[in-house]
Amino acid sequence: MTVEEIGELNRKLAAMRHDINNHLANIVAAVEVIRHKPQMAERMMTTLAEQPAKVIHSISAFSADFERALGITRP
């Protein structure tokens, strides 16, 4: 791999970390809202329910880029 390719992979890793941190922050925020305003639970459930899929997407996208960059193939 070239220095540029490693740099690009590192940027993608940083972006994935940032995305996951944002999704986790959304979960924490929704839980705090529910804790302080239980009547908001139904409204916050959508936010809570969306976050795991978004985390999985971020990890999957980075994994695909990582495997492609390193020539890793799965059987």
Secondary structure, 3 states (H helix, E strand, C coil): CCHHHHHHHHHHHHHHHHHHHHHHHHHHHHHHHHHHCHHHHHHHHHHHHHHHHHHHHHHHHHHHHHHHHHCCCCC
